[in-house]
């Protein structure tokens, strides 16, 4: 039996171990996350593993609810020690769940704790971890994991004051205009205050969006990001879009979708103009439990996978943009049942790639499905690899999780004589580091 979370985790053959040895210490480029840039600038202290793990991790919150833990110990007023104990008690139930892997990888890598976390070990693990955290700050974790680049998630109205270079880590903003695309009156008033003029027409909105994008680019932005349920079914011309914007508060759902589609296409053109890559996250339904949303707010564990995205709608979207107008675009679907169709689609339009296995798919089998679909229907060697998509500074262990799975997947091909081992090593290096490094170096324009 292998050692519990030992060095051979996911590495079942000699070729896998060889590949992993070549990629395990590569620097990390986290090109999509939800980390707080102020905590990086301030080099915030990390004093309690309960706070580090449970102050904002909706993965853990969801698992605790599934195991019947009372909300008081999840998002309630219980102490972080009590919350940690309750989480530890449910960990043994999480066989095959990514949390089980991430939890024990973090314990081993950050705290040097190699025993399983459970109700019996919870007290001493809590004490040992907090002793290790004594005096530790955010910069120490970033240095430990060799984090070279962090792309935070930022609203167009944000001032980006905390972004910059800290130690060996570049902290860059990501342009995330979801609220702008909601056409919410309150948000548009905020945008007006930010740009200093009224948003009375679609032309005003697009002007404001471009000005804010220019500002983001001036502060180091190389990537944009969007999250939405599904691609629109149709796209209006400029004249119709202007009319729809003028009566946006009275639009039907299909009309708002059409207006959303028009503005999204215009933003894609701006991304190309300013050398910004686009990330599109879709097939998600958010905040499905209204009472708990009212109690806990957004990003608290009440989002679910939506219906699979109709590839015809994705094709219709990309058809709105010529190859010359289309920025480098990365697709993430929360419902991976359409993964093969989406990967196949990338061969029909330039500058389109499938992203990492997103959110609920960031599992052992989800990552393997993602790698297989990209390899079989697209090209694995051009993939941009892993990101954290996380709010926790301890989550950089997820890069090791991915790198082990990638090495294992490629290593099995090499071991069976189906793939050249030297090529497998180079592919792994490209996926883990070189490809995203090149994209950022070229400002999203390849």
VENGITA-V758428 format. One record per residue. N is the residue number from 1. RES is the residue in three letters. BURIAL is 1 if it has 16 or more other ideal C-beta (glycine too) atoms within 10 Angstrom, else 0. Layout:
n->N res->RES burial->BURIAL
n->N res->RES burial->BURIAL
//
This chain:
n->1 res->UNK burial->0
n->2 res->UNK burial->0
n->3 res->UNK burial->0
n->4 res->UNK burial->0
n->5 res->UNK burial->1
n->6 res->UNK burial->0
n->7 res->UNK burial->0
n->8 res->UNK burial->0
n->9 res->UNK burial->1
n->10 res->UNK burial->1
n->11 res->UNK burial->1
n->12 res->UNK burial->0
n->13 res->UNK burial->1
n->14 res->UNK burial->0
n->15 res->UNK burial->1
n->16 res->UNK burial->1
n->17 res->UNK burial->0
n->18 res->UNK burial->1
n->19 res->UNK burial->1
n->20 res->UNK burial->1
n->21 res->UNK burial->0
n->22 res->UNK burial->1
n->23 res->UNK burial->1
n->24 res->UNK burial->0
n->25 res->UNK burial->0
n->26 res->UNK burial->1
n->27 res->UNK burial->0
n->28 res->UNK burial->1
n->29 res->UNK burial->1
n->30 res->UNK burial->1
n->31 res->UNK burial->1
n->32 res->UNK burial->1
n->33 res->UNK burial->1
n->34 res->UNK burial->0
n->35 res->UNK burial->1
n->36 res->UNK burial->1
n->37 res->UNK burial->1
n->38 res->UNK burial->0
n->39 res->UNK burial->0
n->40 res->UNK burial->1
n->41 res->UNK burial->0
n->42 res->UNK burial->0
n->43 res->UNK burial->0
n->44 res->UNK burial->0
n->45 res->UNK burial->0
n->46 res->UNK burial->1
n->47 res->UNK burial->0
n->48 res->UNK burial->1
n->49 res->UNK burial->1
n->50 res->UNK burial->1
n->51 res->UNK burial->1
n->52 res->UNK burial->1
n->53 res->UNK burial->1
n->54 res->UNK burial->1
n->55 res->UNK burial->0
n->56 res->UNK burial->1
n->57 res->UNK burial->1
n->58 res->UNK burial->1
n->59 res->UNK burial->1
n->60 res->UNK burial->1
n->61 res->UNK burial->1
n->62 res->UNK burial->1
n->63 res->UNK burial->1
n->64 res->UNK burial->1
n->65 res->UNK burial->1
n->66 res->UNK burial->0
n->67 res->UNK burial->0
n->68 res->UNK burial->0
n->69 res->UNK burial->1
n->70 res->UNK burial->0
n->71 res->UNK burial->0
n->72 res->UNK burial->0
n->73 res->UNK burial->1
n->74 res->UNK burial->1
n->75 res->UNK burial->1
n->76 res->UNK burial->0
n->77 res->UNK burial->0
n->78 res->UNK burial->1
n->79 res->UNK burial->0
n->80 res->UNK burial->1
n->81 res->UNK burial->1
n->82 res->UNK burial->0
n->83 res->UNK burial->1
n->84 res->UNK burial->1
n->85 res->UNK burial->1
n->86 res->UNK burial->1
n->87 res->UNK burial->1
n->88 res->UNK burial->1
n->89 res->UNK burial->1
n->90 res->UNK burial->1
n->91 res->UNK burial->1
n->92 res->UNK burial->0
n->93 res->UNK burial->0
n->94 res->UNK burial->1
n->95 res->UNK burial->0
n->96 res->UNK burial->0
n->97 res->UNK burial->1
n->98 res->UNK burial->1
n->99 res->UNK burial->1
n->100 res->UNK burial->1
n->101 res->UNK burial->1
n->102 res->UNK burial->1
n->103 res->UNK burial->1
n->104 res->UNK burial->1
n->105 res->UNK burial->1
n->106 res->UNK burial->1
n->107 res->UNK burial->1
n->108 res->UNK burial->1
n->109 res->UNK burial->1
n->110 res->UNK burial->1
n->111 res->UNK burial->1
n->112 res->UNK burial->0
n->113 res->UNK burial->1
n->114 res->UNK burial->0
n->115 res->UNK burial->0
n->116 res->UNK burial->1
n->117 res->UNK burial->1
n->118 res->UNK burial->0
n->119 res->UNK burial->0
n->120 res->UNK burial->0
n->121 res->UNK burial->1
n->122 res->UNK burial->1
n->123 res->UNK burial->0
n->124 res->UNK burial->0
n->125 res->UNK burial->1
n->126 res->UNK burial->1
n->127 res->UNK burial->0
n->128 res->UNK burial->1
n->129 res->UNK burial->1
n->130 res->UNK burial->1
n->131 res->UNK burial->0
n->132 res->UNK burial->0
n->133 res->UNK burial->1
n->134 res->UNK burial->0
n->135 res->UNK burial->0
n->136 res->UNK burial->1
n->137 res->UNK burial->1
n->138 res->UNK burial->1
n->139 res->UNK burial->1
n->140 res->UNK burial->1
n->141 res->UNK burial->1
n->142 res->UNK burial->1
n->143 res->UNK burial->0
n->144 res->UNK burial->0
n->145 res->UNK burial->1
n->146 res->UNK burial->0
n->147 res->UNK burial->1
n->148 res->UNK burial->1
n->149 res->UNK burial->1
n->150 res->UNK burial->1
n->151 res->UNK burial->1
n->152 res->UNK burial->1
n->153 res->UNK burial->1
n->154 res->UNK burial->1
n->155 res->UNK burial->1
n->156 res->UNK burial->1
n->157 res->UNK burial->1
n->158 res->UNK burial->1
n->159 res->UNK burial->0
n->160 res->UNK burial->1
n->161 res->UNK burial->0
n->162 res->UNK burial->1
n->163 res->UNK burial->1
n->164 res->UNK burial->0
n->165 res->UNK burial->0
n->166 res->UNK burial->1
n->167 res->UNK burial->0
n->168 res->UNK burial->0
n->169 res->UNK burial->1
n->170 res->UNK burial->1
n->171 res->UNK burial->1
n->172 res->UNK burial->1
n->173 res->UNK burial->1
n->174 res->UNK burial->1
n->175 res->UNK burial->1
n->176 res->UNK burial->1
n->177 res->UNK burial->1
n->178 res->UNK burial->0
n->179 res->UNK burial->1
n->180 res->UNK burial->1
n->181 res->UNK burial->1
n->182 res->UNK burial->0
n->183 res->UNK burial->1
n->184 res->UNK burial->0
n->185 res->UNK burial->0
n->186 res->UNK burial->0
n->187 res->UNK burial->1
n->188 res->UNK burial->1
n->189 res->UNK burial->0
n->190 res->UNK burial->0
n->191 res->UNK burial->1
n->192 res->UNK burial->1
n->193 res->UNK burial->0
n->194 res->UNK burial->1
n->195 res->UNK burial->1
n->196 res->UNK burial->0
n->197 res->UNK burial->0
n->198 res->UNK burial->0
n->199 res->UNK burial->1
n->200 res->UNK burial->0
n->201 res->UNK burial->0
n->202 res->UNK burial->1
n->203 res->UNK burial->0
n->204 res->UNK burial->1
n->205 res->UNK burial->1
n->206 res->UNK burial->1
n->207 res->UNK burial->0
n->208 res->UNK burial->1
n->209 res->UNK burial->1
n->210 res->UNK burial->1
n->211 res->UNK burial->0
n->212 res->UNK burial->1
n->213 res->UNK burial->1
n->214 res->UNK burial->0
n->215 res->UNK burial->1
n->216 res->UNK burial->1
n->217 res->UNK burial->1
n->218 res->UNK burial->0
n->219 res->UNK burial->1
n->220 res->UNK burial->1
n->221 res->UNK burial->1
n->222 res->UNK burial->1
n->223 res->UNK burial->1
n->224 res->UNK burial->1
n->225 res->UNK burial->1
n->226 res->UNK burial->1
n->227 res->UNK burial->1
n->228 res->UNK burial->1
n->229 res->UNK burial->0
n->230 res->UNK burial->1
n->231 res->UNK burial->1
n->232 res->UNK burial->1
n->233 res->UNK burial->0
n->234 res->UNK burial->0
n->235 res->UNK burial->1
n->236 res->UNK burial->1
n->237 res->UNK burial->0
n->238 res->UNK burial->0
n->239 res->UNK burial->0
n->240 res->UNK burial->0
n->241 res->UNK burial->1
n->242 res->UNK burial->0
n->243 res->UNK burial->0
n->244 res->UNK burial->1
n->245 res->UNK burial->1
n->246 res->UNK burial->0
n->247 res->UNK burial->0
n->248 res->UNK burial->1
n->249 res->UNK burial->0
n->250 res->UNK burial->0
n->251 res->UNK burial->1
n->252 res->UNK burial->0
n->253 res->UNK burial->0
n->254 res->UNK burial->0
n->255 res->UNK burial->1
n->256 res->UNK burial->1
n->257 res->UNK burial->1
n->258 res->UNK burial->1
n->259 res->UNK burial->1
n->260 res->UNK burial->1
n->261 res->UNK burial->1
n->262 res->UNK burial->1
n->263 res->UNK burial->1
n->264 res->UNK burial->1
n->265 res->UNK burial->1
n->266 res->UNK burial->1
n->267 res->UNK burial->1
n->268 res->UNK burial->1
n->269 res->UNK burial->1
n->270 res->UNK burial->1
n->271 res->UNK burial->1
n->272 res->UNK burial->1
n->273 res->UNK burial->0
n->274 res->UNK burial->1
n->275 res->UNK burial->1
n->276 res->UNK burial->1
n->277 res->UNK burial->1
n->278 res->UNK burial->1
n->279 res->UNK burial->1
n->280 res->UNK burial->1
n->281 res->UNK burial->1
n->282 res->UNK burial->1
n->283 res->UNK burial->1
n->284 res->UNK burial->1
n->285 res->UNK burial->0
n->286 res->UNK burial->0
n->287 res->UNK burial->1
n->288 res->UNK burial->0
n->289 res->UNK burial->0
n->290 res->UNK burial->0
n->291 res->UNK burial->0
n->292 res->UNK burial->1
n->293 res->UNK burial->0
n->294 res->UNK burial->0
n->295 res->UNK burial->0
n->296 res->UNK burial->1
n->297 res->UNK burial->0
n->298 res->UNK burial->0
n->299 res->UNK burial->0
n->300 res->UNK burial->1
n->301 res->UNK burial->1
n->302 res->UNK burial->1
n->303 res->UNK burial->1
n->304 res->UNK burial->0
n->305 res->UNK burial->1
n->306 res->UNK burial->1
n->307 res->UNK burial->0
n->308 res->UNK burial->1
n->309 res->UNK burial->1
n->310 res->UNK burial->0
n->311 res->UNK burial->0
n->312 res->UNK burial->0
n->313 res->UNK burial->0
n->314 res->UNK burial->1
n->315 res->UNK burial->0
n->316 res->UNK burial->1
n->317 res->UNK burial->1
n->318 res->UNK burial->1
n->319 res->UNK burial->0
n->320 res->UNK burial->1
n->321 res->UNK burial->1
n->322 res->UNK burial->0
n->323 res->UNK burial->0
n->324 res->UNK burial->0
n->325 res->UNK burial->0
n->326 res->UNK burial->1
n->327 res->UNK burial->1
n->328 res->UNK burial->1
n->329 res->UNK burial->1
n->330 res->UNK burial->1
n->331 res->UNK burial->1
n->332 res->UNK burial->1
n->333 res->UNK burial->1
n->334 res->UNK burial->1
n->335 res->UNK burial->1
n->336 res->UNK burial->1
n->337 res->UNK burial->0
n->338 res->UNK burial->1
n->339 res->UNK burial->1
n->340 res->UNK burial->1
n->341 res->UNK burial->1
n->342 res->UNK burial->1
n->343 res->UNK burial->1
n->344 res->UNK burial->0
n->345 res->UNK burial->1
n->346 res->UNK burial->1
n->347 res->UNK burial->0
n->348 res->UNK burial->0
n->349 res->UNK burial->1
n->350 res->UNK burial->0
n->351 res->UNK burial->1
n->352 res->UNK burial->1
n->353 res->UNK burial->1
n->354 res->UNK burial->1
n->355 res->UNK burial->1
n->356 res->UNK burial->1
n->357 res->UNK burial->1
n->358 res->UNK burial->1
n->359 res->UNK burial->1
n->360 res->UNK burial->1
n->361 res->UNK burial->1
n->362 res->UNK burial->1
n->363 res->UNK burial->1
n->364 res->UNK burial->1
n->365 res->UNK burial->0
n->366 res->UNK burial->1
n->367 res->UNK burial->1
n->368 res->UNK burial->1
n->369 res->UNK burial->1
n->370 res->UNK burial->1
n->371 res->UNK burial->1
n->372 res->UNK burial->0
n->373 res->UNK burial->1
n->374 res->UNK burial->1
n->375 res->UNK burial->1
n->376 res->UNK burial->0
n->377 res->UNK burial->1
n->378 res->UNK burial->1
n->379 res->UNK burial->0
n->380 res->UNK burial->1
n->381 res->UNK burial->0
n->382 res->UNK burial->0
n->383 res->UNK burial->1
n->384 res->UNK burial->1
n->385 res->UNK burial->1
n->386 res->UNK burial->1
n->387 res->UNK burial->1
n->388 res->UNK burial->1
n->389 res->UNK burial->1
n->390 res->UNK burial->1
n->391 res->UNK burial->1
n->392 res->UNK burial->1
n->393 res->UNK burial->1
n->394 res->UNK burial->1
n->395 res->UNK burial->1
n->396 res->UNK burial->1
n->397 res->UNK burial->1
n->398 res->UNK burial->1
n->399 res->UNK burial->1
n->400 res->UNK burial->1
n->401 res->UNK burial->1
n->402 res->UNK burial->1
n->403 res->UNK burial->1
n->404 res->UNK burial->1
n->405 res->UNK burial->1
n->406 res->UNK burial->1
n->407 res->UNK burial->1
n->408 res->UNK burial->1
n->409 res->UNK burial->1
n->410 res->UNK burial->1
n->411 res->UNK burial->1
n->412 res->UNK burial->1
n->413 res->UNK burial->1
n->414 res->UNK burial->1
n->415 res->UNK burial->1
n->416 res->UNK burial->0
n->417 res->UNK burial->0
n->418 res->UNK burial->0
n->419 res->UNK burial->1
n->420 res->UNK burial->0
n->421 res->UNK burial->1
n->422 res->UNK burial->0
n->423 res->UNK burial->0
n->424 res->UNK burial->1
n->425 res->UNK burial->1
n->426 res->UNK burial->0
n->427 res->UNK burial->1
n->428 res->UNK burial->1
n->429 res->UNK burial->0
n->430 res->UNK burial->1
n->431 res->UNK burial->1
n->432 res->UNK burial->1
n->433 res->UNK burial->1
n->434 res->UNK burial->1
n->435 res->UNK burial->1
n->436 res->UNK burial->1
n->437 res->UNK burial->1
n->438 res->UNK burial->0
n->439 res->UNK burial->1
n->440 res->UNK burial->1
n->441 res->UNK burial->0
n->442 res->UNK burial->0
n->443 res->UNK burial->1
n->444 res->UNK burial->1
n->445 res->UNK burial->1
n->446 res->UNK burial->0
//
